[in-house]
Amino acid sequence: MVQPVERTIEQPKAAGPDFRPKAAPVEAPANPAKGPFSRSLGDRSMFSGDLPHVALLRSLLNPSVILASLAACLAWYGVPFDGHYLMLAVLSFFVSSQLFDRIDLFRLRPVELLVRAARDILFAWPLTVVIIGFIIYATHYNEIYDYTVLITWFLVTPGVIVVAHLGAHLVLRSLARAASAQKRAIIIGGSRLGLRIVETLTADPLLGVEMLGFFDDRHARRLPDLNGYPLVGGLDKIQDFVRDHNVNLVFVSLPMVAQPRILTLLDGLRDTTASIYFLPDIFAFDMIQARFDEIDGIPLVAVCETPYSGVNGVLKRWFDIVITIMALAVLWPVMLIAAMGIKLSSRGPIIFKQRRYGLDGRQIFVYKFRSMTVQEDGGVVRQATRGDQRVTRFGAFMRKTSIDELPQLINVLFGSMSLVGPRPHEVSHNEQYRSLIKGYMMRHKVQPGITGWAQVNGYRGETDTIDKMRGRVEHDLHYLKHWSLSLDLWILIKTALVVFRDDKAY
């Protein structure tokens, strides 16, 4: 299928949760858990390119629709909009404006909005409801409100938000296409990164940007294909061109080794009113959760970092604990029956533990219900294959339904694993693949998970070829780059949907 201060670096644009190859443009999922002390590169909410009416609508649409939905529910049931409901409306406006402000659906086409909304809105709205409900209960106002109105409001609002976004998209994009571009831009340096920013700006009519061309001292034959955009001239022509053509946006896409030339350029452009953006060539790296940061005023650029830094780690941990306790409360009868089935159907222990790599490559013991007649945990571990004679009859059923993974909920409670993350591999497999697949060990920047982005996208079970393992690793790194609690929730939902119909589980 799924921006106010810190954001992850914007990656090349995805229509939603379905994985796209690296070459395809992808947008990082909105992260509702970012902290307030640093700002990432590529944060569009900080970019002044949004048209003023678009920026205003982005900020007010969701909370306004939530209030309108409440008013409609009150009118439907004939309940007066008195002081208590006015207080609820004000509370809802401020809570939802904080949570929904980090969800940017305006960069998506309407067809992409539906699947992204299923993840992002269905995460932010229940969280809004929980916060409002807690405040109502804590202030003893729960007996004042009409529960029929509140329940109806809670249920219909997500659909109303989606419809409102679709309508806003259609109207704004029609107006943007009919109107002339309101800002003019140039690119200094004919680089691939410069081409990417051109494609992004020109593909989105809501930004209202007209691209005038590239400036580079190299001859056109030495430059990459500029996709039809003109090479206007050399760097010595920029200052006059910006002044004469009323250029509003200047994007500097020169390599870092050109620092003296960049300083000269910036000094020359001080005589203009253009906004200047520097596109650092650190984008050439395969970055994980890259962002701006600082230590005692010293600016830093994080190129490879865990997505669970700062407050995100606390939120992720509490998310795991709460969901795991709920799961154990529901699934303990299943686990008890599974334990009895193992004991009655084959000889050996009920729980099988195996050494695997966890956070930062440290070894952990992962617990599973024993599904085989062997308990391999040495230098060579053979993966289960279709029709594997080592798998018991009852073990085959558990593996097919993933019941054998349920003891890993204990791993989650102890903190050595997470509900969602890259699946942990046997130590022998880690040592085998870390030298064969570039970036393989980067998947250990987070706790391993019971399920993951790779598993819900077809990379569950046996990895009998290097290409299958490479595909799994690419999906794991995609997850690290775009992590959010809403993405975790989406993966859990998709896991529940695919677990009984996945033919790769054996």
C-alpha positions in Angstrom: 0.0 0.0 0.0 1.9 4.1 4.5 6.4 17.3 9.5 6.6 20.3 14.0 10.2 20.3 14.0 12.4 17.3 13.5 11.9 15.2 10.4 13.7 12.5 8.7 15.6 13.3 5.5 13.2 13.1 2.6 13.9 10.0 0.6 13.1 9.3 -3.0 8.6 9.2 -3.0 6.4 6.2 -2.2 2.7 5.9 -2.7 2.3 4.3 0.7 3.4 1.4 2.6 4.2 -0.8 -0.4 7.9 -1.0 -1.0 9.5 0.7 -4.0 13.0 0.1 -5.3 15.5 2.7 -4.3 15.5 4.3 -7.8 11.8 5.2 -7.5 11.0 8.5 -5.8 9.6 7.8 -2.1 8.2 10.0 0.7 9.0 9.2 4.2 6.0 8.4 6.3 5.0 11.1 8.6 6.5 10.5 12.0 4.2 11.4 14.9 7.0 10.9 17.4 9.7 13.3 16.5 11.3 15.4 19.2 11.4 19.2 19.4 15.1 19.8 19.4 16.5 19.1 16.0 15.4 19.5 12.4 16.0 17.1 9.6 17.1 17.8 6.1 14.4 18.0 3.5 11.6 19.0 5.9 8.9 20.4 3.7 7.0 22.0 6.5 10.1 24.2 6.9 10.4 24.9 3.1 9.0 28.2 2.1 7.9 26.8 -1.3 4.3 26.0 -0.2 1.8 28.5 -1.5 0.4 30.5 1.5 -3.2 29.2 1.1 -1.9 25.7 0.8 0.2 26.0 4.0 -2.8 27.5 5.8 -5.1 24.7 4.6 -2.6 22.1 5.6 -2.5 23.4 9.2 -6.2 23.9 9.6 -7.9 21.3 7.5 -7.8 18.3 9.9 -8.8 20.0 13.2 -11.5 22.0 11.3 -13.0 18.8 9.8 -12.9 17.2 13.3 -14.8 20.1 14.7 -17.3 20.1 11.8 -17.8 16.4 12.3 -18.6 16.9 16.0 -21.1 19.7 15.2 -22.8 17.5 12.6 -23.1 14.6 15.1 -24.7 17.0 17.7 -27.1 18.3 15.1 -28.0 14.8 13.9 -29.0 13.7 17.4 -30.5 17.1 18.3 -28.1 17.8 21.1 -27.4 21.5 21.7 -23.9 22.8 21.2 -23.6 24.2 24.7 -20.7 25.2 26.8 -19.6 21.7 27.6 -19.4 20.6 24.0 -17.7 23.9 23.1 -15.0 23.0 25.7 -14.8 19.6 24.0 -14.5 21.2 20.6 -11.6 23.5 21.8 -9.8 20.6 23.4 -10.2 18.5 20.2 -8.9 21.3 18.1 -5.7 21.8 20.0 -5.0 18.0 20.5 -5.7 17.1 16.9 -3.7 20.1 15.6 -0.6 18.7 17.4 -1.0 15.1 16.3 -2.3 15.7 12.7 0.2 18.5 12.0 2.9 15.8 11.6 0.8 14.0 9.0 1.4 15.5 5.5 -1.0 14.0 3.0 -0.8 17.1 0.7 2.2 15.8 -1.1 0.3 12.8 -2.4 -1.9 12.3 -5.4 -5.5 11.6 -4.5 -5.2 7.9 -5.5 -2.3 7.5 -3.1 -4.1 9.3 -0.3 -6.5 6.5 0.3 -3.9 3.9 1.3 -1.8 6.4 3.3 -4.8 7.7 5.1 -5.6 4.1 6.2 -2.4 4.1 8.1 -1.7 7.6 9.2 -5.2 8.9 10.0 -6.2 5.6 11.6 -3.2 6.0 13.9 -3.5 9.7 14.8 -7.3 9.8 15.3 -7.5 6.9 17.9 -4.6 8.5 19.7 -6.5 11.8 19.7 -9.6 10.0 21.1 -7.5 8.3 23.9 -6.0 11.6 25.0 -9.4 13.4 24.9 -11.1 10.5 26.7 -8.5 10.5 29.4 -8.9 14.2 30.0 -12.7 13.9 30.1 -12.5 11.0 32.6 -9.9 12.7 34.7 -11.9 15.9 35.0 -15.1 13.9 35.8 -17.0 15.3 32.8 -17.7 11.8 31.4 -21.2 11.8 32.8 -22.1 15.1 31.1 -21.6 14.1 27.5 -24.0 12.0 25.4 -22.1 8.7 24.7 -24.1 8.0 21.5 -22.9 11.3 20.1 -19.3 10.7 21.1 -19.2 7.1 19.7 -20.7 8.3 16.4 -18.2 11.1 16.3 -15.3 8.8 16.9 -16.4 6.3 14.2 -17.3 8.7 11.4 -14.5 11.2 11.7 -11.8 9.2 9.9 -14.0 8.8 6.8 -14.9 12.5 6.9 -11.2 13.5 7.1 -10.4 11.3 4.0 -13.3 12.8 2.0 -12.2 16.3 3.0 -8.6 15.7 1.9 -9.8 14.2 -1.4 -11.9 17.3 -2.0 -9.1 19.7 -1.0 -6.7 17.9 -3.3 -9.0 18.1 -6.3 -9.8 21.8 -5.8 -6.3 22.9 -5.0 -4.6 21.0 -7.8 -7.2 22.3 -10.3 -6.6 25.9 -9.1 -2.8 25.4 -9.1 -2.8 24.1 -12.7 -5.0 26.9 -13.9 -2.8 29.6 -12.2 0.7 30.6 -13.3 3.6 29.6 -11.2 4.2 32.0 -8.4 7.9 31.3 -7.8 10.9 31.0 -10.1 13.8 28.7 -9.4 17.3 27.8 -10.7 19.7 25.0 -10.0 23.4 25.7 -9.6 25.3 22.5 -10.6 24.1 19.9 -13.0 24.1 17.0 -10.6 21.8 14.0 -10.1 20.7 15.5 -6.8 19.8 18.8 -8.6 17.8 16.8 -11.1 15.9 15.1 -8.2 14.9 18.4 -6.7 13.8 19.6 -10.1 11.6 16.6 -10.6 10.1 17.0 -7.1 9.3 20.7 -7.5 7.9 20.5 -11.0 5.8 17.4 -10.3 3.8 19.1 -7.5 1.6 21.9 -8.7 0.8 22.9 -5.1 4.3 24.3 -4.8 3.8 26.8 -7.7 7.4 26.7 -8.9 8.6 27.4 -12.4 12.1 25.9 -13.1 14.2 28.2 -15.3 17.2 26.0 -15.8 20.7 25.0 -14.7 24.0 26.9 -14.2 27.3 25.0 -14.5 30.8 25.8 -15.7 31.0 22.5 -17.5 30.0 22.0 -21.1 26.6 20.4 -21.7 28.4 17.3 -23.1 30.0 16.7 -19.7 26.8 16.9 -17.8 24.2 14.2 -17.1 20.9 14.4 -19.0 19.1 17.5 -17.8 15.7 16.1 -18.8 15.1 19.0 -21.2 15.9 21.8 -18.9 18.3 24.3 -20.4 21.9 24.9 -19.4 21.6 28.7 -19.0 25.2 29.5 -18.5 28.2 29.4 -16.2 28.5 30.4 -12.6 29.6 33.9 -13.5 26.2 34.6 -15.0 24.1 33.7 -12.0 24.0 37.0 -10.1 22.8 39.0 -13.1 20.3 36.3 -14.2 18.8 36.1 -10.7 18.3 39.9 -10.5 17.1 40.3 -14.1 14.6 37.4 -14.0 13.2 37.9 -10.5 14.4 34.4 -9.4 12.9 33.5 -6.0 14.6 30.2 -5.2 18.2 29.2 -5.8 19.3 25.6 -5.2 23.1 25.1 -4.9 24.0 21.5 -5.9 27.8 21.7 -6.1 30.0 19.1 -4.5 31.5 19.9 -1.1 35.0 20.2 -2.6 33.8 23.4 -4.3 33.5 25.2 -1.0 35.4 28.4 -2.1 33.3 28.7 -5.2 30.1 28.2 -3.1 31.2 31.0 -0.7 31.9 33.3 -3.6 28.4 32.5 -5.0 26.7 33.2 -1.7 28.5 36.5 -1.4 27.4 37.5 -4.8 23.8 36.5 -4.2 23.6 38.8 -1.2 22.6 41.5 -3.6 19.4 39.7 -4.5 16.2 38.7 -2.7 16.3 35.0 -3.6 16.0 32.3 -1.0 19.0 30.1 -1.2 19.1 26.3 -0.4 22.2 24.2 -0.3 21.9 20.6 -1.4 24.8 18.8 0.3 26.2 15.8 -1.6 26.0 13.7 1.6 22.9 12.4 -0.2 25.3 10.1 -2.1 25.5 8.0 1.1 22.9 5.3 1.9 21.6 7.2 4.9 19.5 5.9 7.8 17.5 8.5 9.7 19.7 11.3 8.6 19.0 14.7 10.2 20.5 17.9 11.5 21.6 18.0 15.1 24.0 19.9 17.3 26.3 19.5 20.3 26.8 22.6 22.4 26.1 24.8 19.3 28.3 22.7 17.0 26.2 21.7 13.9 26.2 18.0 13.0 24.6 16.0 10.2 23.6 12.5 11.3 24.1 10.2 8.3 23.4 6.8 9.9 21.4 6.8 13.2 18.9 4.6 14.9 15.3 5.8 14.4 14.6 5.3 18.1 16.8 8.1 19.4 15.6 10.4 22.1 11.9 10.4 22.9 11.2 8.0 20.0 12.9 5.2 21.9 10.6 5.7 24.9 7.5 5.9 22.7 8.6 2.7 20.8 9.2 0.9 24.1 5.9 1.8 25.6 4.1 0.9 22.3 5.8 -2.6 22.5 4.9 -3.1 26.2 1.3 -2.1 25.9 0.6 -4.1 22.7 2.5 -7.1 24.1 0.5 -7.2 27.3 -2.7 -7.0 25.4 -1.6 -9.8 23.1 -0.6 -12.0 26.0 -3.9 -11.4 27.7 -5.7 -12.6 24.5 -3.3 -15.3 23.3 -2.3 -17.1 26.5 -4.9 -19.9 25.9 -3.4 -20.5 22.4 0.1 -20.6 23.9 -1.1 -23.1 26.6 -2.6 -25.4 24.0 0.5 -25.1 21.8 2.7 -26.1 24.8 0.4 -29.1 25.4 0.4 -30.1 21.7 4.2 -30.0 21.6 4.6 -32.1 24.7 2.1 -34.7 23.5 3.2 -34.9 19.9 7.0 -35.3 20.1 9.9 -35.7 22.6 11.9 -32.8 23.7 11.5 -29.4 25.4 8.5 -27.1 24.7 10.6 -24.0 24.2 13.5 -23.8 21.8 16.0 -21.0 22.2 18.6 -19.9 19.7 21.4 -17.4 19.6 20.8 -14.5 17.2 22.0 -11.0 16.6 20.1 -8.2 18.4 20.5 -4.4 18.8 24.0 -3.2 17.7 25.0 -6.8 16.7 24.9 -8.1 20.3 24.0 -11.8 20.7 20.6 -12.5 22.2 18.6 -15.7 22.9 15.3 -15.8 20.8 12.6 -18.0 22.2 10.2 -20.1 20.0 7.9 -23.1 20.4 9.9 -26.1 19.3 8.6 -27.2 15.9 11.4 -29.5 14.9 13.0 -32.7 16.1 16.4 -30.9 16.2 17.6 -27.9 18.1 20.4 -26.4 15.9 22.4 -23.5 17.4 25.9 -24.0 16.2 28.3 -22.8 13.5 26.0 -24.2 10.7 22.2 -23.9 10.9 20.2 -25.2 8.0 17.1 -23.2 7.2 13.7 -25.0 7.1 12.7 -26.0 3.6 9.4 -27.1 2.1 8.7 -30.6 3.2 11.5 -30.6 5.7 11.6 -33.9 7.5 12.9 -32.2 10.7 9.6 -30.4 11.2 7.1 -32.3 13.3 3.4 -32.7 12.2 2.2 -30.3 15.0 5.3 -28.1 14.3 4.2 -27.7 10.7 0.8 -26.4 11.8 2.5 -23.9 14.2 4.9 -22.7 11.6 2.1 -22.2 9.1 0.1 -20.1 11.5 3.2 -18.4 13.2 2.1 -19.8 16.6 5.7 -21.0 17.1 6.8 -17.3 17.2 4.5 -16.4 20.2 7.1 -17.0 22.9 9.0 -14.0 21.4 6.4 -11.8 23.2 8.5 -12.6 26.3 11.6 -11.3 24.4 9.7 -8.1 23.7 8.7 -7.7 27.4 12.4 -8.2 28.4 13.5 -5.6 25.8 15.7 -7.8 23.6 13.2 -7.7 20.8 10.4 -5.5 19.5 7.1 -6.3 18.0 8.1 -4.8 14.7 11.6 -4.7 13.3 14.0 -6.7 11.1 13.7 -10.4 11.7 16.7 -11.7 13.7 18.8 -14.3 11.8 20.9 -17.1 13.2 24.4 -16.1 14.1 25.9 -18.3 11.3 23.7 -16.7 8.7 24.7 -13.2 9.9 28.3 -14.1 9.5 27.6 -15.6 6.0 25.7 -12.6 4.6 27.4 -9.6 6.2 30.3 -10.1 3.8 28.0 -10.7 0.8 25.4 -7.9 1.1 26.3 -4.3 1.4 24.7 -2.6 4.4 23.6 -5.9 5.9 24.7 -5.1 9.5 22.9 -1.7 9.4 19.6 -3.6 10.0 20.9 -4.1 13.6 20.6 -0.4 14.4 17.3 -1.4 16.0 15.9 -4.3 18.0 14.9 -7.2 15.9 11.2 -7.8 15.5 8.6 -10.6 15.6 7.4 -9.3 12.3 8.7 -6.7 9.9 8.4 -4.7 6.7 10.1 -7.5 4.7 7.8 -10.2 6.1 4.6 -8.4 5.1 5.9 -7.8 1.6 6.7 -11.3 0.6 10.1 -12.0 2.2 8.9 -14.4 4.9 10.4 -17.8 5.4 13.3 -19.4 3.6 15.9 -17.3 1.9 17.5 -19.9 -0.4 19.1 -17.4 -2.8 21.3 -14.3 -2.3 18.7 -12.2 -4.2 16.0 -13.2 -1.7 18.2 -12.2 1.3 19.2 -9.0 -0.5 15.5 -8.2 -1.0 14.8 -8.8 2.7 17.7 -6.5 3.7 16.6 -3.7 1.4 13.1 -3.9 2.9 14.6 -3.8 6.4 16.7 -0.7 5.6 13.6 0.9 4.0 11.9 0.4 7.4 14.7 2.0 9.3 14.7 5.0 7.0 10.9 5.5 7.3 10.1 4.3 10.8 7.1 5.7 12.6 4.7 4.3 15.2 2.0 4.4 12.5 4.1 2.3 10.2 4.6 -0.2 13.1 0.8 -0.3 13.6 0.3 -0.8 9.8 2.8 -3.7 9.7 1.0 -5.4 12.7 -2.3 -5.1 10.8 -0.8 -6.5 7.6 0.8 -9.3 9.5 -2.6 -10.3 10.9 -4.0 -10.3 7.4 -1.3 -12.4 5.7 -0.3 -14.8 8.4 -2.9 -17.5 7.4 -2.5 -17.2 3.7 1.3 -17.0 3.3 2.5 -20.0 1.3 6.1 -19.2 2.3 5.7 -20.3 5.9 6.9 -23.8 6.3 
